[in-house]
């Protein structure tokens, strides 16, 4: 029996970066589904492999070309290479002679901005990063935002801030707060990444700016770690990174079998939006309701009670209840419960925690109470909800 040749493939990605991590997951999914004859090599620090990479004795490489150092090193490589990275409005910016799978930067921004329009906002801004050679993707997203704003006859408002390192954290936060305070409100802000969106959420909380009533925020990446670190659940655009990984693996498999694919470009649209509290803008007229909702979003899962919310706002419980009935048609307790329910749903959808842990993390006193709320509000048990969501996700992924 003839032995099938196994091709040795290097992956030059930063597995600690959520985008790179998801691309790698897509490559793995392709291998699992097709049983392709590829053996993957992933360095803990891929940059250590760059010097002399052109002499690597493997059969192919898939790499993130957003890093110019990677693109430069692989320009001298003799084995088949597939590039992954951000899309460019100018086709001359793509690397020549290399198959390229891109995330659609324009569509990412367009989808985020359209979501803010759909919730009723009319003013928009962008929070970006200082321009460097390593983040050309961010500059492309800025250009997309600028184009969309100008197309609607609006003046683009783009703030890059500064790099937030330990020694400059206070300076960075003060700059963010000053920018936020000077923006006309209400305003919807598109952040180029979830990490930048999280910074704005922190700045809003420190400055006492209500989210999303005054400032609605949406990021990009669907980073689960960032979601765990935000006090107010963060809305985010989901990149089609796993689809990019599958496409890149398919292109390389073709090249290893003799198919020539010079200058092939595949641009992958975003997979959707994970809409959470940070962008769920709703026109609120009464400032006490606005302040109360902002407080509830931060502390509902910590077991906050109606009395504590009223104390924070500085009014009596009966007055706050009357304001809520008038503005929202519900009680303060109902508003708290809704936030806890959304947190529980997000915890179950992640699939990482037990139902007991989800109940405690989302502020429910017991799994029995969580079960009762799910049955009343959603018509299913927490386990049934999780199984349904994870089953739908697996079906969409083709597993």
N, C-alpha and C positions, 0 to 999 in steps of 0.2 A: 504494500500500500504506500502510495506517494505521500510524503510528509508535506503539509502546507507550510509555506514560508510565513513566518510571523515578522511583520514590519515593526521596527523600533521607532517610536514617535516621541519627540520631546515637546513638552508643553511649557512655553515661556510665559507664565502668568503669575500674578501675585494672588495666591489662594486666600489671603486675608482680606482682599478687596471683594466686596459683595458682587460687583459686576463680573470680575474675573472668576470668582467662585461659581457663579451661575453658568458662565460659559463652559467651564470645566464639567459641570453637572450635565450640560447638554451633550458634550462629547461622550461622557460616560453612558448617557442614555442611548446615544446612537450605537455605541458598541454593544450594549446589552440587547438592543432590538435587532440589529443586523448580524450579530456575531462576527463582526469584521475582524480580520486577522491583524490587529494592531496591539502592540505592547507599549503602554504609556510610561513615560519618564517625567516626573514632576519634581523639580528641585525645591528645597525649602527656601532658598534664596536664589531665584533664577538669574539674578544679575551676576552671580559668581560664574555662571556658565558663558557669559557673553564673550570674554576674551578667548579667542581661539575657537569660537563656535563654528566657524566655517570649516574646521577640520574634524567636526564631530562625525563619528563613524556610524551613526544611525541612518534611518531611511527617510525621515521627514520631520517637519516642525510645524506646529501651530502656535502662533505668538500674538500677543497684544501689541499692535503697532502704534498705539497712542503714545508710547514712549519712544521718542526719537532715537535714543541709544539702541533700542532693540531693532528698529528699522534699519539703522546704519550698520549694525553688526551683521544682520542677516542679508544685507545687500551683496555680501561676498560669499554667501552660502551656496554649496553645490547641490544639496539635497532639495527635494520639493518643499516649498514653504507656502502655507496659507496664513494670511494676515487677518486679524480681527481688530476692530476699533470703531471709532466714531465716523459718521458720514460727513461729507464735505459738499458745500454748495458749489464750489469750484472743482471741477473734475480733475484739474491739473494738480490738485493737492493730494490725490491718491497716489500711492507708490506704484511706479511703473513695473509691469511685467510680473506682478504678484496677484494671485486670486485674493479677493478682499471681501470679507463679510462685515457689514457695518450696522450699528444701531442707528436708526433714523432720528438724528438730532432735531430736525425741524418738526417732525411728527410728535416727538416727546414734548416739546414746548407748546405746540399747537393744542395737543390734547389737554395739557395742564391748564392752559389759559382758557380754553373753551369750557372746561369744568367750572372755573371761576365765573365765567359769563353765565353759565347755566344756573348757578345758585343765586344770581341776581346782582352781581357786582358790576360796576361800570368803570372803576379805576384800577390800574394794574401796575405792578413794579416787578423788577427781577433782582434777586440777590445772587451774585456770581462770586467768582474768585479772582484774585490778582492774575493777570495774564502771564503765562510762562510757556516755554516750548513743550512742557509735559502736559499741559491742559488745553490743547487746541480744541478739544471737544467742547470745553466750556465757552470758548470764544465763538464756536459755531452756534451754540445754544443762545448766546447773547445776540448774534446776528439774526437768528430766527425770531427771537422776541422783538427785536427792533423792527424787523420787516412786518410782523403781524400788527404791531402798534401803529406803524406808519400807514399801513394799509387801511386802518380804521381812523386815520387822521388824528391820531393821538401822539403826544410827545413821549418817547420811550424814557422810562425812569429805571436806570440800571445802577446798582451799587455793588462794588466789588469788595469793599471792606479790606481787611488785611489778613494775613496768615495768623491763625490763632495757635500760638505756642505758649508754653507755660509762662515765659517772661513777658509776653505781650497780651495775656488774656484780658486783663482789666481794660487796657487800651482798646482792644478789639470790641469788647462788650459795650463800652461807652460810645464808640463810633456807631455801632448798630442801633443803640437806643436813640442817639441823636438823629440818625436817619429816619428811624421809625416815627419819632415824634413829629418830624417835619413833613411827613407824607400826609396829603389830604385823605380823609377817612369818610366812609369805610373804603378799604383797599384790599385787593387780592395780590399776594406775592408768590411768584414762581421762584423757587430756589433751585439752583442747578444740580444739587444733590440733596439727599436726605440729611447728610451731616450739616450742610449749611442751613437747611430748614430747621433743624434742631437748635442751632445757635440762635436763630430768630425767635423761636418759641421761648427759650431761656431769657432772651433780652426782653421780650414782651412781658413775661412774668415779673422780672425785676423792675420794669418800668411801670407796672400796673396797667398795661394796655390789654384790653379784653380781646381774646382769641376765641372764635373768629368774628365776633360782632364788629370790632374795629379793624382788625387785621386778620385776614384769612390766609393761611399758608399751605402750600402744597410743594412737596419735594419730588425727587426722582431717584429711584433705585429699589424701593420696597425692601429696605434693609431691616431685617428683624431685630438686630441688635439696637439700632437707633430707635425703633419703636418701643423697645423695653426701657430705654433711657429717657423717654419723653414723658413729662407729667400730663400733657394733653395729647391724646392719640393723634398721630401725624398722618395726614393724607399724602399719597405718593403715587407717582406714575410707575407702572411696572414695565421695565425694559424687557424686550424679547430676547434676553441673553441666552436662555437655554436653547431657543430655536437657532440662535446664532451658532452655538456650539455644535448642534446637530448638523447645520449647513456646512460649517467649516470641516468637520470630520468627514462628511460625504464628499466634499471637494478633494480633500487629501486622499481619500480612498480611491477616487477616480484617477488622480495623478499617479498614484503608486502602481496603477494598472495600465499606465501608458497614455492616458488621456491628457491632451495639452489644453490648459485653461488659462493662457496669459490674459491679464487684464479683466478677468471675470469679476463682476461686482454684484453682490447680493446685499440689498438694503432691507433690513428687517424692521417692521413697524413695532411700536410698543404693544405689549400684551393686554393693557387695560389700566384701570385706576383702582387703587385701594382707597376708597373714600372713608375717612374717619373724621373725628371731631374738628380738627384744625382748620378744615375748609368748609364745614357745614354752616355757611353763613345764613342767617335769618334776620330779616329786618326787625330790630327790637327798638321800640321808642322809649321805654322807661329805663333810665340809667340804673335803677336798683335791680331790675331783672337782668340787665346786661352784666352787672358786677356779680350777681348771684350765680349766673350760669358759668361765668369764668371760674369762680371758686369751686363750683360743683365739678367741673371737668377736671380740675386738678386733684380733688380730694374725695370724690365719691367712693372710690375703691379703698379708701382708708377708713371707711365706716362713718363718714360725716353724717350728722343729723340735721333736720330742718332748723333746729334752734341754733346750731353753730353757723349755718348759712346766714340766718337773720342777724346774728351777732356780728358777723364779718361785714355785712352790708350796712349795719347800723340802724336797723328798723325793727319793729316788733314782728313777731312771727305772724300775727294775724294780718298785718299790713302787707308783708311779703307774699303771703298766700293770696291775698286779694290781687296784688300786682300780677302774679303768675297766672291766675285764673283769667284775668283780663287780657294779658298779652299772649299767653301760650295755651290757654284752655286746659291746664292741668295743674296739679299741686306741686309743691316743691319736692315732696317725697317721690312723686311720679318722675320728675326730672332726674333725681338722684338715681332711681332705679333704672332708668333708661341708659344712663352712662354705665352703670354696673353691668347691665345686660350686654351692651356692646362690647365691653371689655371681656366678658365671659365668652362671647361668640368668637372674638379674636383669639383668645387663648385656646379654645377648642379647635379652631381652624388651623392653628400652627401645628397641632398634633404632637407637640413636644412634652406636654405636661399631663399629669393624671387629672381626672375630673375633680378629685379632692383638692389638688393644688390650684386648679382653675377657680374653683369656688372661693378659696381663701384669697387668692391674688386679686380677684375682682370684687372683693368686699362682701361676699355672702357669708353668713355665719355658719352655714353647714351645706353639705351636698343635698340634703333633703330640701332645704329652702331653694337652692339653685334649681333642683328638679321641679319644684312646684311652680317657680316663676317661668321656666321654659315651657312647661305644659300649658300654662295659662296664656302666655304671650305668643308662643310659636307653635303650639300644638304637638310638640315632640319632646323627648327626653334629651338631656345634654349629650348622652352617648349616641342617640339616634341622629342628632344634629351633626356631631363630629363625623360619624360614619358616612352620612350623606355628602357632606362637603368634601371630605377626603376622597370619597369614591368618584365624585364628579371631577375632581382635580386629576386623579389618576387616569380617568377616561379621556380627558382633554389632552393629557400628555402622551397618550397612546400606550400606556403601560398595560 
